[in-house]
Amino acid sequence: MADTFTTFNGTWLSTKSEDWAVVEEILGVQGISWMLRKALRLVTPQIQMRVYDKDGALFLEVKRPGITGQVTVNWLLDGTPVSWEEGFKQRLSFTRVGDRIEVNTTSDPAGQWSNQAVWTVETEDGEKYHYRRSVFKYGEKELQWVSRYKYVISG
C-alpha cells in the first residue's frame, strides 16, 4: 500500500503573481486564441487537490476550472505518460519525488514544445502556499515561470 502523502490536499486560490507576459506567450505557442488568453487573465483560478491511495497506487485528483467548465482529473503519481486534450493535445506524466510532484508535459505531436514543472507546498510566515515552478521550451527559447496558490480550505 502506498504511504499517505497529503501535503497537497485542500483548496488553493491563485495569488495571480505570475509574469503574465510569459504566460501569454506560452498559451500562444500552445495555440490558445488571443481572445481566450485575454479572458483567462481576468480569472482567479481556484483548484482543489487530493492525494489518495487506490489499490496500492498513489493518485492526485485535481478539480479546477477548465476551458469548457469544471474539470476533474486523476493522475497516477508513478511517471506513467498519458495523453490529454484540453484546447490542445499534450502528453503528461506526474511523479512523486520526496515531498514534491514533478510534472513533465510535451506537445502532441512531440517536438513543438515541452514543459517541466516542480510542484511543492511551502510555508511562508505561517501560511501554506502551493508553487508550480516551470520551464517551458519551444524552438531555441526557454521561458521560466512560477504559479503560486494560497491554501484556503483543508481537504
For each residue, the residues with C-beta under 8 A, 3 or more apart:
1: 53 56
2: 5 53 56 57 58
3: 58
4: 53
5: 2 8 51 58 77 96
6: 9 51 155
7: 51 99 121
8: 5 49 50 51 60 101 119 121 130
9: 6 49 50 51 154 155
10: 48 49 128 151 152 153 154 155
11: 46 47 48 151 152 153 155
12: 46 47 48 49 130 149 150 151 152
13: 44 45 46 149 150 152
14: 44 45 46 147 148 149
15: 129 148 149 150
16: 44
17: 146 147 148
18: 22 23 145 146 147 148
19: 22 23 145
20: 23 24 41
21: 24 25
22: 18 19 25 26 143 144 145
23: 18 19 20 26 27 145
24: 20 21 27 28 37 41
25: 21 22 28 29 143
26: 22 23 29 30 115 136 143 145
27: 23 24 30 32 36 37 40
28: 24 25 31 32 34 37
29: 25 26 112 113 136 138
30: 26 27 87 88 107 113
31: 28 87 88
32: 27 28 36 37 40 87 88
33: 36 37
34: 28 37 38
35: 38 39
36: 27 32 33 39 40 67 87
37: 24 27 28 32 33 34 40 41
38: 34 35 41 42
39: 35 36 42 43
40: 27 32 36 37 43
41: 20 24 37 38
42: 38 39
43: 39 40 65
44: 13 14 16
45: 13 14 64 65 149
46: 11 12 13 14 64 65 152
47: 11 12 62 63 64 149
48: 10 11 12 61 62 63 64 155
49: 8 9 10 12 60 61 62 63 130 155
50: 8 9 60 61 155
51: 5 6 7 8 9 58 59 60 61 77
52: 58 59 61
53: 1 2 4 56 57 58 59
54: 57 59
55:
56: 1 2 53
57: 2 53 54 76 77 78
58: 2 3 5 51 52 53 76 77 78 96
59: 51 52 53 54 74 75 76 77
60: 8 49 50 51 74 75 77 94 101
61: 48 49 50 51 52 72 73 74 75
62: 47 48 49 71 72 73 74 75
63: 47 48 49 70 71 72
64: 45 46 47 48 70 71
65: 43 45 46 69 70 71
66: 69 70 71 86
67: 36 86 87
68: 71 86
69: 65 66
70: 63 64 65 66
71: 62 63 64 65 66 68 86
72: 61 62 63
73: 61 62 84
74: 59 60 61 62
75: 59 60 61 62 82 92 94
76: 57 58 59 80 82 94
77: 5 51 57 58 59 60 94 95 96 101
78: 57 58 95 96
79: 93 94 95
80: 76 93
81: 91 92 93 104
82: 75 76 91 92 93
83: 89 90 91 108
84: 73 89 90 91 92
85: 88 89 90
86: 66 67 68 71
87: 30 31 32 36 67
88: 30 31 32 85 107
89: 83 84 85 107 108 109
90: 83 84 85 105 106 107 108
91: 81 82 83 84 105 106 108 110
92: 75 81 82 84 103 104 105
93: 79 80 81 82 103 104
94: 60 75 76 77 79 101 102 103
95: 77 78 79 101 102 103 104
96: 5 58 77 78 100 101
97: 100 101 102
98:
99: 7 120 121
100: 96 97 118 119 120
101: 8 60 77 94 95 96 97 118 119
102: 94 95 97 116 117 118 119
103: 92 93 94 95 115 116 117 118 119 132
104: 81 92 93 95 114 115 116 117
105: 90 91 92 114 115 116 117
106: 90 91 110 111 113 114 115
107: 30 88 89 90 110 111 112 113 114
108: 83 89 90 91
109: 89 112
110: 91 106 107
111: 106 107
112: 29 107 109 138
113: 29 30 106 107 136 137 138
114: 104 105 106 107 136 137 138
115: 26 103 104 105 106 134 135 136 137
116: 102 103 104 105 134 135
117: 102 103 104 105 132 133 134 135
118: 100 101 102 103 131 132 133
119: 8 100 101 102 103 130 131 132
120: 99 100 130 131 133
121: 7 8 99 128 129 130 131 151
122: 128 129 131
123: 126 127 128 129
124: 127 129
125:
126: 123
127: 123 124 150 151
128: 10 121 122 123 150 151
129: 15 121 122 123 124 148 149 150 151
130: 8 12 49 119 120 121 148 149 151
131: 118 119 120 121 122 146 147 148 149
132: 103 117 118 119 146 147 148 149
133: 117 118 120 144 146
134: 115 116 117 144 145 146 147
135: 115 116 117 142 143 144
136: 26 29 113 114 115 142 143 144 145
137: 113 114 115 141 142 143
138: 29 112 113 114 141
139:
140:
141: 137 138
142: 135 136 137
143: 22 25 26 135 136 137
144: 22 133 134 135 136
145: 18 19 22 23 26 134 136
146: 17 18 131 132 133 134
147: 14 17 18 131 132 134
148: 14 15 17 18 129 130 131 132
149: 12 13 14 15 45 47 129 130 131 132
150: 12 13 15 127 128 129
151: 10 11 12 121 127 128 129 130
152: 10 11 12 13 46
153: 10 11
154: 9 10
155: 6 9 10 11 48 49 50
